[in-house]
Amino acid sequence: MRLAPCFPTGELMSPLVSPPPKTAEVLQVPRCDRWRILYRLQELDLTCGCTPTGQLWVMIRTPTEALLVHSVLRLFTLNRSGWLNWLDRCWSLQTWDPPERSAGGDDHP
């Protein structure tokens, strides 16, 4: 990765570090997970980066992108007991069996 000067003082900054666009969402995430979350969001082709002050930002344009961001944040920030509670809820869900289709293939009355 090539580093480019980004500050008047001549300091070098990664190309991943940039000010957020005006319409970007700034995420509050633990410092220890910030870069892993950033790289995962980029793997999912989401427009994102880190501000010079270290905040993570992401552009959310569609409901699908919002769901992806939610899933990534959950993956990195949920603790063990949170995952256990989630699994318990999944196991307790009742399954839904769709009605059987008629042999003729026409389900309309």
N, CA, C and O atoms as a GROMACS GRO file, in nm:
protein
  436
    1MET      N    1   0.085  -0.117   0.000
    1MET     CA    2   0.000   0.000   0.000
    1MET      C    3   0.090   0.124   0.000
    1MET      O    4   0.181   0.135   0.082
    2ARG      N    5   0.064   0.213  -0.091
    2ARG     CA    6   0.143   0.336  -0.100
    2ARG      C    7   0.082   0.442  -0.010
    2ARG      O    8  -0.039   0.462  -0.010
    3LEU      N    9   0.166   0.508   0.065
    3LEU     CA   10   0.120   0.615   0.153
    3LEU      C   11   0.140   0.749   0.084
    3LEU      O   12   0.242   0.772   0.020
    4ALA      N   13   0.044   0.834   0.099
    4ALA     CA   14   0.051   0.965   0.036
    4ALA      C   15   0.044   1.073   0.142
    4ALA      O   16  -0.026   1.057   0.242
    5PRO      N   17   0.118   1.186   0.122
    5PRO     CA   18   0.108   1.293   0.220
    5PRO      C   19  -0.031   1.354   0.217
    5PRO      O   20  -0.084   1.387   0.111
    6CYS      N   21  -0.090   1.367   0.334
    6CYS     CA   22  -0.227   1.418   0.341
    6CYS      C   23  -0.241   1.537   0.434
    6CYS      O   24  -0.347   1.599   0.439
    7PHE      N   25  -0.140   1.570   0.507
    7PHE     CA   26  -0.148   1.679   0.602
    7PHE      C   27  -0.047   1.786   0.564
    7PHE      O   28   0.057   1.755   0.506
    8PRO      N   29  -0.076   1.912   0.596
    8PRO     CA   30   0.018   2.020   0.566
    8PRO      C   31   0.152   2.000   0.634
    8PRO      O   32   0.254   2.051   0.587
    9THR      N   33   0.154   1.926   0.743
    9THR     CA   34   0.280   1.904   0.815
    9THR      C   35   0.368   1.803   0.744
    9THR      O   36   0.483   1.782   0.784
   10GLY      N   37   0.315   1.738   0.639
   10GLY     CA   38   0.392   1.639   0.567
   10GLY      C   39   0.378   1.498   0.623
   10GLY      O   40   0.444   1.406   0.576
   11GLU      N   41   0.291   1.481   0.724
   11GLU     CA   42   0.269   1.347   0.778
   11GLU      C   43   0.210   1.258   0.670
   11GLU      O   44   0.140   1.305   0.580
   12LEU      N   45   0.238   1.129   0.681
   12LEU     CA   46   0.182   1.034   0.586
   12LEU      C   47   0.056   0.973   0.642
   12LEU      O   48   0.044   0.951   0.763
   13MET      N   49  -0.039   0.946   0.553
   13MET     CA   50  -0.164   0.886   0.596
   13MET      C   51  -0.206   0.781   0.495
   13MET      O   52  -0.187   0.799   0.374
   14SER      N   53  -0.262   0.672   0.542
   14SER     CA   54  -0.309   0.565   0.456
   14SER      C   55  -0.420   0.616   0.366
   14SER      O   56  -0.495   0.705   0.406
   15PRO      N   57  -0.433   0.561   0.243
   15PRO     CA   58  -0.544   0.601   0.158
   15PRO      C   59  -0.680   0.564   0.217
   15PRO      O   60  -0.782   0.616   0.174
   16LEU      N   61  -0.682   0.473   0.316
   16LEU     CA   62  -0.808   0.435   0.380
   16LEU      C   63  -0.858   0.545   0.472
   16LEU      O   64  -0.975   0.545   0.511
   17VAL      N   65  -0.770   0.638   0.508
   17VAL     CA   66  -0.806   0.745   0.600
   17VAL      C   67  -0.845   0.868   0.520
   17VAL      O   68  -0.765   0.921   0.444
   18SER      N   69  -0.969   0.911   0.537
   18SER     CA   70  -1.017   1.027   0.463
   18SER      C   71  -1.135   1.086   0.538
   18SER      O   72  -1.202   1.017   0.615
   19PRO      N   73  -1.162   1.214   0.515
   19PRO     CA   74  -1.280   1.273   0.578
   19PRO      C   75  -1.405   1.209   0.519
   19PRO      O   76  -1.407   1.175   0.401
   20PRO      N   77  -1.510   1.194   0.600
   20PRO     CA   78  -1.632   1.132   0.547
   20PRO      C   79  -1.708   1.228   0.457
   20PRO      O   80  -1.706   1.349   0.478
   21PRO      N   81  -1.776   1.174   0.354
   21PRO     CA   82  -1.866   1.259   0.275
   21PRO      C   83  -1.977   1.312   0.365
   21PRO      O   84  -2.004   1.256   0.471
   22LYS      N   85  -2.041   1.420   0.323
   22LYS     CA   86  -2.145   1.482   0.406
   22LYS      C   87  -2.261   1.388   0.436
   22LYS      O   88  -2.326   1.402   0.540
   23THR      N   89  -2.288   1.292   0.348
   23THR     CA   90  -2.401   1.201   0.368
   23THR      C   91  -2.361   1.068   0.433
   23THR      O   92  -2.444   0.978   0.443
   24ALA      N   93  -2.238   1.055   0.475
   24ALA     CA   94  -2.192   0.929   0.535
   24ALA      C   95  -2.236   0.918   0.680
   24ALA      O   96  -2.254   1.018   0.750
   25GLU      N   97  -2.253   0.795   0.724
   25GLU     CA   98  -2.284   0.766   0.864
   25GLU      C   99  -2.152   0.742   0.937
   25GLU      O  100  -2.070   0.663   0.892
   26VAL      N  101  -2.133   0.809   1.050
   26VAL     CA  102  -2.014   0.786   1.132
   26VAL      C  103  -2.051   0.684   1.238
   26VAL      O  104  -2.148   0.703   1.313
   27LEU      N  105  -1.975   0.576   1.244
   27LEU     CA  106  -2.005   0.465   1.335
   27LEU      C  107  -1.919   0.474   1.461
   27LEU      O  108  -1.800   0.505   1.455
   28GLN      N  109  -1.980   0.446   1.573
   28GLN     CA  110  -1.908   0.440   1.700
   28GLN      C  111  -1.873   0.294   1.725
   28GLN      O  112  -1.959   0.216   1.764
   29VAL      N  113  -1.749   0.258   1.703
   29VAL     CA  114  -1.706   0.119   1.721
   29VAL      C  115  -1.582   0.115   1.811
   29VAL      O  116  -1.509   0.213   1.819
   30PRO      N  117  -1.560   0.003   1.879
   30PRO     CA  118  -1.441  -0.008   1.962
   30PRO      C  119  -1.314   0.008   1.879
   30PRO      O  120  -1.305  -0.042   1.767
   31ARG      N  121  -1.217   0.079   1.935
   31ARG     CA  122  -1.092   0.102   1.863
   31ARG      C  123  -1.025  -0.028   1.819
   31ARG      O  124  -0.970  -0.036   1.709
   32CYS      N  125  -1.031  -0.129   1.907
   32CYS     CA  126  -0.961  -0.254   1.878
   32CYS      C  127  -1.021  -0.326   1.756
   32CYS      O  128  -0.954  -0.409   1.695
   33ASP      N  129  -1.145  -0.296   1.720
   33ASP     CA  130  -1.212  -0.363   1.608
   33ASP      C  131  -1.224  -0.276   1.484
   33ASP      O  132  -1.268  -0.325   1.379
   34ARG      N  133  -1.186  -0.151   1.493
   34ARG     CA  134  -1.212  -0.055   1.385
   34ARG      C  135  -1.158  -0.099   1.249
   34ARG      O  136  -1.231  -0.096   1.150
   35TRP      N  137  -1.032  -0.139   1.243
   35TRP     CA  138  -0.973  -0.174   1.114
   35TRP      C  139  -1.031  -0.302   1.059
   35TRP      O  140  -1.051  -0.314   0.938
   36ARG      N  141  -1.059  -0.400   1.146
   36ARG     CA  142  -1.119  -0.525   1.098
   36ARG      C  143  -1.259  -0.498   1.042
   36ARG      O  144  -1.297  -0.555   0.940
   37ILE      N  145  -1.334  -0.412   1.109
   37ILE     CA  146  -1.467  -0.376   1.059
   37ILE      C  147  -1.455  -0.303   0.926
   37ILE      O  148  -1.529  -0.332   0.832
   38LEU      N  149  -1.362  -0.210   0.916
   38LEU     CA  150  -1.339  -0.135   0.792
   38LEU      C  151  -1.307  -0.229   0.677
   38LEU      O  152  -1.367  -0.219   0.570
   39TYR      N  153  -1.214  -0.321   0.698
   39TYR     CA  154  -1.176  -0.413   0.591
   39TYR      C  155  -1.292  -0.504   0.551
   39TYR      O  156  -1.308  -0.534   0.433
   40ARG      N  157  -1.373  -0.548   0.648
   40ARG     CA  158  -1.488  -0.633   0.615
   40ARG      C  159  -1.592  -0.555   0.534
   40ARG      O  160  -1.648  -0.608   0.438
   41LEU      N  161  -1.617  -0.430   0.572
   41LEU     CA  162  -1.711  -0.348   0.496
   41LEU      C  163  -1.660  -0.328   0.352
   41LEU      O  164  -1.739  -0.328   0.258
   42GLN      N  165  -1.529  -0.311   0.336
   42GLN     CA  166  -1.473  -0.295   0.203
   42GLN      C  167  -1.484  -0.424   0.122
   42GLN      O  168  -1.509  -0.420   0.002
   43GLU      N  169  -1.467  -0.540   0.189
   43GLU     CA  170  -1.485  -0.668   0.120
   43GLU      C  171  -1.627  -0.681   0.066
   43GLU      O  172  -1.649  -0.747  -0.036
   44LEU      N  173  -1.722  -0.619   0.134
   44LEU     CA  174  -1.862  -0.623   0.091
   44LEU      C  175  -1.894  -0.512  -0.009
   44LEU      O  176  -2.011  -0.489  -0.042
   45ASP      N  177  -1.791  -0.443  -0.058
   45ASP     CA  178  -1.803  -0.335  -0.157
   45ASP      C  179  -1.884  -0.216  -0.108
   45ASP      O  180  -1.954  -0.152  -0.186
   46LEU      N  181  -1.875  -0.187   0.021
   46LEU     CA  182  -1.938  -0.067   0.075
   46LEU      C  183  -1.836   0.046   0.074
   46LEU      O  184  -1.718   0.024   0.100
   47THR      N  185  -1.881   0.167   0.045
   47THR     CA  186  -1.794   0.283   0.048
   47THR      C  187  -1.775   0.324   0.193
   47THR      O  188  -1.871   0.360   0.261
   48CYS      N  189  -1.650   0.318   0.240
   48CYS     CA  190  -1.624   0.348   0.381
   48CYS      C  191  -1.479   0.389   0.399
   48CYS      O  192  -1.398   0.378   0.307
   49GLY      N  193  -1.447   0.438   0.518
   49GLY     CA  194  -1.311   0.480   0.550
   49GLY      C  195  -1.303   0.522   0.695
   49GLY      O  196  -1.399   0.510   0.771
   50CYS      N  197  -1.187   0.573   0.732
   50CYS     CA  198  -1.166   0.625   0.867
   50CYS      C  199  -1.128   0.773   0.855
   50CYS      O  200  -1.056   0.813   0.764
   51THR      N  201  -1.178   0.852   0.948
   51THR     CA  202  -1.143   0.994   0.950
   51THR      C  203  -1.003   1.009   1.006
   51THR      O  204  -0.952   0.916   1.069
   52PRO      N  205  -0.939   1.122   0.985
   52PRO     CA  206  -0.808   1.145   1.046
   52PRO      C  207  -0.810   1.134   1.198
   52PRO      O  208  -0.706   1.108   1.260
   53THR      N  209  -0.927   1.153   1.260
   53THR     CA  210  -0.936   1.140   1.405
   53THR      C  211  -0.967   0.997   1.448
   53THR      O  212  -0.980   0.970   1.568
   54GLY      N  213  -0.980   0.905   1.352
   54GLY     CA  214  -0.998   0.765   1.384
   54GLY      C  215  -1.141   0.714   1.387
   54GLY      O  216  -1.164   0.600   1.426
   55GLN      N  217  -1.238   0.797   1.346
   55GLN     CA  218  -1.376   0.750   1.342
   55GLN      C  219  -1.401   0.674   1.212
   55GLN      O  220  -1.347   0.709   1.107
   56LEU      N  221  -1.483   0.571   1.220
   56LEU     CA  222  -1.518   0.490   1.104
   56LEU      C  223  -1.645   0.547   1.040
   56LEU      O  224  -1.742   0.575   1.110
   57TRP      N  225  -1.643   0.566   0.907
   57TRP     CA  226  -1.762   0.614   0.838
   57TRP      C  227  -1.797   0.519   0.725
   57TRP      O  228  -1.711   0.450   0.671
   58VAL      N  229  -1.926   0.517   0.690
   58VAL     CA  230  -1.973   0.430   0.582
   58VAL      C  231  -2.091   0.498   0.512
   58VAL      O  232  -2.173   0.565   0.575
   59MET      N  233  -2.097   0.481   0.381
   59MET     CA  234  -2.209   0.531   0.302
   59MET      C  235  -2.314   0.421   0.295
   59MET      O  236  -2.286   0.309   0.252
   60ILE      N  237  -2.436   0.453   0.338
   60ILE     CA  238  -2.547   0.358   0.332
   60ILE      C  239  -2.651   0.415   0.237
   60ILE      O  240  -2.716   0.515   0.267
   61ARG      N  241  -2.666   0.350   0.121
   61ARG     CA  242  -2.757   0.401   0.018
   61ARG      C  243  -2.884   0.317   0.002
   61ARG      O  244  -2.985   0.366  -0.047
   62THR      N  245  -2.879   0.191   0.045
   62THR     CA  246  -2.993   0.101   0.024
   62THR      C  247  -3.023   0.024   0.153
   62THR      O  248  -2.938   0.017   0.242
   63PRO      N  249  -3.142  -0.033   0.163
   63PRO     CA  250  -3.172  -0.118   0.279
   63PRO      C  251  -3.076  -0.237   0.290
   63PRO      O  252  -3.041  -0.279   0.400
   64THR      N  253  -3.035  -0.292   0.177
   64THR     CA  254  -2.941  -0.404   0.179
   64THR      C  255  -2.808  -0.361   0.240
   64THR      O  256  -2.750  -0.435   0.320
   65GLU      N  257  -2.759  -0.243   0.204
   65GLU     CA  258  -2.634  -0.193   0.261
   65GLU      C  259  -2.650  -0.170   0.411
   65GLU      O  260  -2.557  -0.196   0.488
   66ALA      N  261  -2.766  -0.121   0.454
   66ALA     CA  262  -2.790  -0.102   0.598
   66ALA      C  263  -2.786  -0.235   0.671
   66ALA      O  264  -2.730  -0.244   0.780
   67LEU      N  265  -2.844  -0.338   0.611
   67LEU     CA  266  -2.842  -0.471   0.672
   67LEU      C  267  -2.700  -0.526   0.678
   67LEU      O  268  -2.663  -0.589   0.778
   68LEU      N  269  -2.621  -0.504   0.574
   68LEU     CA  270  -2.482  -0.550   0.575
   68LEU      C  271  -2.402  -0.482   0.686
   68LEU      O  272  -2.326  -0.548   0.757
   69VAL      N  273  -2.420  -0.351   0.701
   69VAL     CA  274  -2.349  -0.278   0.806
   69VAL      C  275  -2.391  -0.331   0.943
   69VAL      O  276  -2.307  -0.355   1.029
   70HIS      N  277  -2.521  -0.349   0.963
   70HIS     CA  278  -2.572  -0.402   1.089
   70HIS      C  279  -2.511  -0.539   1.119
   70HIS      O  280  -2.469  -0.565   1.231
   71SER      N  281  -2.507  -0.626   1.019
   71SER     CA  282  -2.453  -0.761   1.038
   71SER      C  283  -2.305  -0.759   1.073
   71SER      O  284  -2.261  -0.834   1.160
   72VAL      N  285  -2.229  -0.674   1.006
   72VAL     CA  286  -2.085  -0.666   1.034
   72VAL      C  287  -2.061  -0.612   1.174
   72VAL      O  288  -1.978  -0.665   1.248
   73LEU      N  289  -2.134  -0.506   1.212
   73LEU     CA  290  -2.118  -0.451   1.347
   73LEU      C  291  -2.154  -0.554   1.452
   73LEU      O  292  -2.086  -0.567   1.554
   74ARG      N  293  -2.261  -0.628   1.428
   74ARG     CA  294  -2.303  -0.732   1.522
   74ARG      C  295  -2.196  -0.841   1.533
   74ARG      O  296  -2.166  -0.887   1.643
   75LEU      N  297  -2.139  -0.880   1.420
   75LEU     CA  298  -2.037  -0.983   1.418
   75LEU      C  299  -1.918  -0.946   1.506
   75LEU      O  300  -1.866  -1.030   1.580
   76PHE      N  301  -1.875  -0.821   1.498
   76PHE     CA  302  -1.754  -0.780   1.570
   76PHE      C  303  -1.780  -0.729   1.711
   76PHE      O  304  -1.687  -0.726   1.792
   77THR      N  305  -1.902  -0.688   1.742
   77THR     CA  306  -1.922  -0.624   1.872
   77THR      C  307  -2.005  -0.706   1.970
   77THR      O  308  -2.008  -0.673   2.089
   78LEU      N  309  -2.072  -0.811   1.925
   78LEU     CA  310  -2.153  -0.891   2.016
   78LEU      C  311  -2.063  -0.981   2.100
   78LEU      O  312  -1.975  -1.049   2.046
   79ASN      N  313  -2.084  -0.983   2.230
   79ASN     CA  314  -2.001  -1.068   2.317
   79ASN      C  315  -2.058  -1.210   2.321
   79ASN      O  316  -2.160  -1.239   2.259
   80ARG      N  317  -1.990  -1.296   2.394
   80ARG     CA  318  -2.027  -1.438   2.399
   80ARG      C  319  -2.171  -1.457   2.448
   80ARG      O  320  -2.246  -1.534   2.389
   81SER      N  321  -2.208  -1.388   2.554
   81SER     CA  322  -2.344  -1.406   2.607
   81SER      C  323  -2.448  -1.356   2.506
   81SER      O  324  -2.558  -1.411   2.497
   82GLY      N  325  -2.415  -1.252   2.432
   82GLY     CA  326  -2.505  -1.204   2.328
   82GLY      C  327  -2.527  -1.308   2.219
   82GLY      O  328  -2.639  -1.328   2.173
   83TRP      N  329  -2.417  -1.375   2.178
   83TRP     CA  330  -2.429  -1.481   2.078
   83TRP      C  331  -2.511  -1.598   2.132
   83TRP      O  332  -2.592  -1.656   2.059
   84LEU      N  333  -2.490  -1.633   2.259
   84LEU     CA  334  -2.567  -1.743   2.318
   84LEU      C  335  -2.715  -1.710   2.324
   84LEU      O  336  -2.799  -1.795   2.293
   85ASN      N  337  -2.749  -1.588   2.363
   85ASN     CA  338  -2.889  -1.545   2.364
   85ASN      C  339  -2.950  -1.552   2.224
   85ASN      O  340  -3.064  -1.595   2.207
   86TRP      N  341  -2.874  -1.507   2.125
   86TRP     CA  342  -2.921  -1.510   1.986
   86TRP      C  343  -2.948  -1.654   1.942
   86TRP      O  344  -3.050  -1.683   1.879
   87LEU      N  345  -2.854  -1.745   1.974
   87LEU     CA  346  -2.873  -1.886   1.938
   87LEU      C  347  -2.995  -1.945   2.007
   87LEU      O  348  -3.072  -2.020   1.946
   88ASP      N  349  -3.013  -1.913   2.135
   88ASP     CA  350  -3.131  -1.962   2.208
   88ASP      C  351  -3.260  -1.916   2.141
   88ASP      O  352  -3.354  -1.994   2.127
   89ARG      N  353  -3.264  -1.791   2.098
   89ARG     CA  354  -3.384  -1.740   2.030
   89ARG      C  355  -3.406  -1.812   1.898
   89ARG      O  356  -3.520  -1.844   1.863
   90CYS      N  357  -3.298  -1.839   1.824
   90CYS     CA  358  -3.311  -1.910   1.696
   90CYS      C  359  -3.363  -2.051   1.718
   90CYS      O  360  -3.451  -2.097   1.644
   91TRP      N  361  -3.312  -2.119   1.819
   91TRP     CA  362  -3.354  -2.257   1.845
   91TRP      C  363  -3.498  -2.263   1.894
   91TRP      O  364  -3.565  -2.365   1.876
   92SER      N  365  -3.547  -2.157   1.955
   92SER     CA  366  -3.683  -2.160   2.008
   92SER      C  367  -3.787  -2.117   1.904
   92SER      O  368  -3.907  -2.127   1.931
   93LEU      N  369  -3.744  -2.071   1.789
   93LEU     CA  370  -3.839  -2.031   1.684
   93LEU      C  371  -3.911  -2.153   1.629
   93LEU      O  372  -3.850  -2.258   1.607
   94GLN      N  373  -4.038  -2.139   1.606
   94GLN     CA  374  -4.114  -2.248   1.544
   94GLN      C  375  -4.096  -2.240   1.393
   94GLN      O  376  -4.088  -2.132   1.335
   95THR      N  377  -4.090  -2.356   1.332
   95THR     CA  378  -4.075  -2.358   1.186
   95THR      C  379  -4.212  -2.343   1.122
   95THR      O  380  -4.314  -2.379   1.181
   96TRP      N  381  -4.212  -2.292   1.003
   96TRP     CA  382  -4.336  -2.272   0.928
   96TRP      C  383  -4.334  -2.366   0.809
   96TRP      O  384  -4.241  -2.362   0.729
   97ASP      N  385  -4.437  -2.448   0.796
   97ASP     CA  386  -4.449  -2.538   0.682
   97ASP      C  387  -4.548  -2.479   0.584
   97ASP      O  388  -4.665  -2.460   0.618
   98PRO      N  389  -4.503  -2.448   0.462
   98PRO     CA  390  -4.596  -2.392   0.364
   98PRO      C  391  -4.702  -2.494   0.325
   98PRO      O  392  -4.675  -2.614   0.329
   99PRO      N  393  -4.820  -2.449   0.288
   99PRO     CA  394  -4.925  -2.544   0.246
   99PRO      C  395  -4.881  -2.620   0.122
   99PRO      O  396  -4.809  -2.567   0.037
  100GLU      N  397  -4.925  -2.744   0.112
  100GLU     CA  398  -4.888  -2.824  -0.004
  100GLU      C  399  -4.963  -2.774  -0.126
  100GLU      O  400  -5.078  -2.730  -0.117
  101ARG      N  401  -4.897  -2.781  -0.241
  101ARG     CA  402  -4.958  -2.736  -0.366
  101ARG      C  403  -5.042  -2.848  -0.424
  101ARG      O  404  -5.013  -2.966  -0.403
  102SER      N  405  -5.144  -2.812  -0.494
  102SER     CA  406  -5.229  -2.914  -0.556
  102SER      C  407  -5.156  -2.979  -0.673
  102SER      O  408  -5.062  -2.922  -0.728
  103ALA      N  409  -5.199  -3.099  -0.709
  103ALA     CA  410  -5.133  -3.175  -0.815
  103ALA      C  411  -5.143  -3.105  -0.950
  103ALA      O  412  -5.055  -3.119  -1.034
  104GLY      N  413  -5.251  -3.028  -0.970
  104GLY     CA  414  -5.269  -2.961  -1.099
  104GLY      C  415  -5.181  -2.838  -1.115
  104GLY      O  416  -5.167  -2.787  -1.226
  105GLY      N  417  -5.121  -2.791  -1.007
  105GLY     CA  418  -5.033  -2.675  -1.014
  105GLY      C  419  -5.107  -2.543  -1.009
  105GLY      O  420  -5.044  -2.437  -1.008
  106ASP      N  421  -5.240  -2.547  -1.006
  106ASP     CA  422  -5.318  -2.424  -1.001
  106ASP      C  423  -5.377  -2.408  -0.862
  106ASP      O  424  -5.470  -2.480  -0.826
  107ASP      N  425  -5.325  -2.316  -0.784
  107ASP     CA  426  -5.368  -2.298  -0.646
  107ASP      C  427  -5.481  -2.198  -0.633
  107ASP      O  428  -5.531  -2.175  -0.523
  108HIS      N  429  -5.522  -2.139  -0.743
  108HIS     CA  430  -5.626  -2.037  -0.736
  108HIS      C  431  -5.763  -2.103  -0.731
  108HIS      O  432  -5.785  -2.202  -0.801
  109PRO      N  433  -5.858  -2.051  -0.650
  109PRO     CA  434  -5.993  -2.109  -0.642
  109PRO      C  435  -6.072  -2.090  -0.768
  109PRO      O  436  -6.188  -2.133  -0.776
   0.00000   0.00000   0.00000
